[in-house]
């Protein structure tokens, strides 16, 4: 199978692309390299990999003629950075996504896997103890980022046909190690701060809920979405997460990790925040029934993050924080 991966040099793409190649796929990777090429350096010489440095909205559509499936990861990837330039966020996350999918359909591409977000479920009136959201529940996204993701979903659903199958993955917040590492993701951030500052700072209420997704499980989800027989894909949208967690429990798991490793004591600090915390949970029944995901022990990936943070020369560099790095660039 020939697979086009957009955002191949990003946090998710730089882990997914090598795994696709390892499993025998031929991959065309597309990335604007706004964060540099470090994420794809190991695969640039692979015989089954071709790289195109292009913006997704100006991608040469001729390459679609040889493509069987697309995994679309590219776009603005956080709530705060989406607010920097809402118009550009919509152009990249929504308009460019639907245009690419439409061109893909016209060129005979059979499957389009879209990296959506569980944040589409969050609204200002979300309860303190949210009921897990199902894929068919009504959504009312409120930020530029989540609105752009929902608009893209709606555009993809309109393109669905017997010949063209979009699969939409509403993913929880990722955590884990990547060549294009991010320390702005909550669990990654907690481990990094525990390593470098011997403290964990919680900028929200301790009981806030968040669906979390191990990066290894995310890789499996994308590959499963590629390989599912069409007759088994009864639905288009899937909630994807390893589980629902309370923010305080994320901090506790890091404390336990450091205690097990006899590391210096880590302090947890609770700060008052003026930011309305995102608070939501996912119903994972459809995902687990269809995708049959493997379980990845939380401690294993947290240990890898700890080692990565210990070996990083400058874990506070803006390159590891999407919002900080993109501010003024959008």
Residue pairs with C-beta under 8 A, 6 or more apart in sequence:
1 25
1 26
1 68
1 69
1 226
2 25
2 26
2 27
2 28
2 66
2 67
2 68
2 69
3 20
3 25
3 26
3 27
3 28
3 67
3 68
3 69
3 70
3 71
3 226
4 27
4 28
4 29
4 30
4 63
4 64
4 67
4 69
4 70
4 71
4 109
5 13
5 16
5 17
5 20
5 27
5 28
5 29
5 30
5 70
5 71
5 73
6 13
6 30
6 31
6 56
6 59
6 70
6 71
6 72
6 73
6 74
6 100
7 13
7 30
7 31
7 56
7 72
7 73
7 74
7 75
7 115
8 14
8 16
8 17
8 27
8 29
8 30
8 31
8 39
8 40
8 51
8 73
9 29
9 31
9 33
9 35
9 36
9 37
9 38
9 39
9 40
9 180
10 31
10 35
10 39
10 73
10 74
10 77
10 180
11 39
11 77
11 174
11 178
11 180
11 181
11 182
11 215
12 73
12 115
12 174
12 178
12 215
12 218
13 29
13 31
13 39
13 40
13 73
13 180
14 38
14 39
14 40
14 178
14 179
14 180
15 176
15 178
15 179
15 215
15 219
16 71
16 73
16 218
16 219
16 222
16 223
17 27
17 29
17 40
17 43
17 49
18 42
18 43
19 219
19 223
20 27
20 223
21 27
21 43
21 46
21 48
21 49
23 223
24 48
25 48
25 226
26 48
26 49
27 43
27 48
27 49
27 50
28 49
28 50
28 51
28 52
28 63
28 67
29 40
29 43
29 49
29 50
29 51
29 52
30 51
30 52
30 54
30 56
30 59
30 74
31 40
31 51
31 53
31 74
32 53
32 54
32 55
32 56
32 74
33 53
34 326
34 329
35 180
35 319
35 325
36 180
36 319
37 44
38 179
38 180
39 178
39 179
39 180
40 51
40 179
41 179
42 179
43 49
44 51
52 59
52 60
52 63
54 60
56 74
56 75
56 92
56 96
56 100
57 91
57 92
57 95
57 96
57 99
59 100
61 103
61 107
64 103
64 104
64 107
64 109
65 107
65 108
67 104
67 107
67 109
68 109
68 110
68 111
69 109
69 110
69 111
69 112
69 113
69 226
70 100
70 101
70 104
70 109
70 111
70 112
70 113
71 113
71 115
71 222
71 225
71 226
72 97
72 100
72 101
72 112
72 113
72 114
72 115
73 115
74 92
74 96
75 92
75 93
75 96
75 97
75 115
75 148
76 82
76 88
76 89
76 92
76 93
76 145
76 148
76 326
76 330
77 322
78 145
78 184
78 322
78 323
79 119
79 143
79 145
79 146
79 278
80 323
81 89
81 145
81 322
81 323
81 326
81 327
81 330
82 89
82 93
82 143
82 144
82 145
82 146
82 148
83 89
83 143
83 144
83 145
84 326
84 327
84 330
85 330
86 144
88 330
89 144
89 145
89 148
89 330
90 144
90 147
90 148
90 151
92 148
93 145
93 148
93 149
93 151
93 152
94 148
94 149
94 151
94 152
94 155
97 114
97 152
97 155
97 156
98 152
98 155
98 156
98 159
101 112
101 114
101 155
101 156
101 159
101 164
101 166
102 159
104 112
104 164
105 112
105 159
105 161
105 163
105 164
108 163
109 164
110 163
110 164
110 165
111 164
111 165
111 166
111 167
111 225
111 226
112 156
112 159
112 164
112 165
112 166
112 167
113 166
113 167
113 169
113 222
113 225
113 226
114 152
114 153
114 156
114 166
114 167
114 168
114 169
115 169
115 171
116 149
116 150
116 152
116 153
116 168
116 169
116 170
116 171
116 237
117 145
117 146
117 149
117 170
117 171
118 133
118 170
118 171
118 172
118 173
118 211
118 239
118 241
118 280
118 282
119 141
119 143
119 145
119 146
119 149
119 278
119 280
120 139
120 141
120 146
120 149
120 150
120 153
120 170
121 133
121 137
121 139
121 141
121 170
121 280
121 282
122 141
122 142
122 146
122 278
122 279
122 280
123 140
123 141
123 142
124 142
124 276
126 279
126 280
127 279
128 207
128 279
129 207
129 209
130 209
130 279
130 280
130 281
131 281
132 244
132 281
132 282
132 283
132 284
133 139
133 239
133 280
133 281
133 282
133 283
134 239
134 283
134 285
134 286
135 170
135 235
135 237
135 238
135 239
135 283
135 286
139 150
141 147
141 149
141 150
153 168
153 237
156 166
156 168
156 236
157 166
157 168
157 236
159 166
160 166
160 236
165 230
165 233
165 236
166 236
167 225
167 228
167 233
167 236
167 238
168 236
168 237
168 238
169 221
169 222
169 225
169 238
169 240
170 237
170 238
170 239
170 240
170 282
171 213
171 218
171 221
171 240
171 241
172 210
172 211
172 212
172 213
172 239
172 240
172 241
172 242
172 244
172 282
173 185
173 186
173 187
173 210
173 211
173 212
173 213
174 185
174 212
174 213
174 214
174 215
174 218
175 185
175 186
175 187
175 188
175 212
175 213
175 214
175 215
175 301
175 302
175 305
176 188
176 214
176 215
176 216
176 301
176 304
176 305
177 215
177 301
177 304
177 305
177 308
178 215
181 188
181 308
181 312
181 320
182 188
182 320
182 321
182 322
183 189
183 192
183 309
183 315
183 320
183 321
184 320
184 321
184 322
184 323
184 324
186 210
186 247
186 250
187 212
187 250
187 254
187 302
187 305
188 305
190 200
190 250
190 251
190 254
191 254
191 257
191 302
191 305
191 306
191 309
192 305
192 309
192 315
193 199
193 200
193 201
194 200
194 254
194 255
194 258
194 263
194 266
194 306
195 306
195 309
195 310
195 315
196 309
196 315
196 316
198 264
198 265
198 266
198 267
199 266
199 267
199 268
199 269
200 251
200 254
200 255
200 266
200 267
200 268
200 269
201 269
201 271
202 247
202 248
202 251
202 268
202 269
202 270
202 271
203 271
203 273
203 275
204 247
204 273
204 275
204 277
205 247
205 277
206 246
206 247
206 248
206 270
207 246
207 247
207 248
208 246
208 247
208 277
208 278
208 279
209 244
209 245
209 246
209 247
209 279
209 280
209 281
210 244
210 245
210 247
210 250
210 278
210 279
210 280
210 281
211 239
211 241
211 243
211 244
211 245
211 280
211 281
211 282
212 241
212 242
212 243
212 244
212 245
212 250
213 240
213 241
213 242
214 242
214 296
214 298
214 301
215 301
216 296
216 301
217 240
217 242
217 293
217 294
217 296
218 240
220 291
220 293
220 294
221 238
221 240
221 287
221 291
221 293
224 291
224 292
224 293
225 238
225 291
228 290
228 291
232 290
233 290
234 290
235 286
235 290
238 286
238 287
238 290
238 291
239 282
239 283
239 284
239 286
239 287
240 284
240 287
240 291
241 282
241 284
241 287
242 293
242 295
242 296
242 298
243 284
244 281
244 282
251 268
253 298
253 299
253 302
254 266
254 302
255 266
255 268
256 299
257 299
257 302
257 303
257 306
258 264
258 265
258 266
258 306
260 299
261 303
261 306
287 293
309 315
312 320
318 324
318 325
319 325
